[in-house]
Amino acid sequence: MGRNTRKRRSSMANKAIAASAALALGGGGLIWANFYASAHESNNNGWSQNQTKAAAAQVATISCPDVGQKLTNVPQNARQGVATELANLDKQITEAYARLASTRQAQAGDSGFVQNAIVGPLKEKRAATIDRIRIDIQRVGGQFNTSLSQLAACTTQNAQTNAGQTGGQQQNGGQQQGGQQQNGGQQQGGQQQNGGQQQGGQQNGGQQQGNGGQGGNGPVAADFVDITKVQGNAQLGVGQNGLPANGNSGSKGSFTTKCGTNGNDNHNTDNVIVAPGVANGAHHLHDYVGNQSNDAFASDQELAAAQTTCQNQGDKSSYFWPVLRLQDGSQDFDQNNDGGGKEGNVGKILQPAQAQLKFVGNKKGNVVAMPTALRIITGDAKAFVNGNANANVNWSCTGFENKVQLHDKYPICPQGSQVVRTTDFQSCWDGQNIDSANHRTHVAFAAADGTCANGFKAIPQLQVRLVYNVPAPKLQNGTVVNPYAVDTFPENLHKPITDHNDFINFFSTNTMNQMVNCINTGKKCQ
């Protein structure tokens, strides 16, 4: 088995990087095509390269309902088939996007081309795929909501109609409060308009092309803020989370596991939780620490028998998150790969300077052991188009973490300070399932006092703190020079709100029991 990518990263300078296609996990989302027509360069993906003669930009979107989010009651023995069909929906969107990118002249000459040649056929393909999902579910005795068949149709938009605000984003973004923006990070005041897209212009070095960033699909200047100018706030998290894990009561101990910073370059663009058996199911690159056999095709048995980078060999758990990149005009090893440059994730991959993995207790009482192979996803890789309901993001700088936590902004840190990504996972478990159809409902966040609702049980809460040495971007005339950004589904435009984190528990029984004992007795163990 094994298709994890372990390749040494290169830093070949290339100041003109391909713009991006948009895919969406679960068969929904926006297709975003940013085209710079050039008379002499175009690759097979429809993207112009070496854009020294770039002409006017043409931007188009196709918005498709997210089928995967609606499938919350899929029988266990139908989930693999359903996951495969959801991946087919993603592939169909990808193919539709590629056609958008390769038919610029036809679109300019025929106002009905996109609808007749792209959107119409896409609807037919999606309808057939959704029907196969119905068959998979009903074949094993499950119930299928027939209204899901209505999700086949997609709609078209362009950048001037606030594209990128579907899925619960509020138009024009709301107001800023203490440096934080609500509802997806849309900003007024001339910095960011039309759903977060910046139109026109091309900065030397290709850093700020149309929609921004080295790949042309973000980030933009309005995604960054000088942290020294942000009013302090004490609240951590956004969406369902936002509470410190434990206080002066309950289970006050902690357990820290040291698993390195992915110095061996263990990467892939899979996600075995949401897209098992599907190569490139994440459509962006992950860092992996701990378990070294995690890819789309890994079984629980293979994960349990894997090697681990953790110092404590009783921890074979898998910890993975999207990589952070410096968009400085350079390429990395995946520039021409799916999930990498072919999908707008470009620039130099940054290895964390620190990756701190800590489990803490519950404010109200004791915690119970996590079951083997428990899967937890926190945050939403598509929060920019889906809305903030599942967002769980904290960005800050060393020296500022106890004062400022950002959710929809990347921090520009002062000299001597490092960028910090912090994630607190769900810490209530339903007591039965290691996963759920939508990969969320089997776990939940605790209430303010530590209570787990609906009969759920408190489990150790995983806290992940990632620290990076990042050269500070510069904001110049409404553009950002040398930005950094987290890898995303391309339609999410590398927005900071899309940061997310994944965990699969493969602690040995003895080590898990040691963790629980440490936490419940107030010890600090590692």
Disulfide bonds with the S-S distance in Angstrom:
Cys64-Cys154 2.20
Cys259-Cys310 2.03
Cys397-Cys413 2.01
Cys428-Cys452 2.02
Cys518-Cys525 2.00
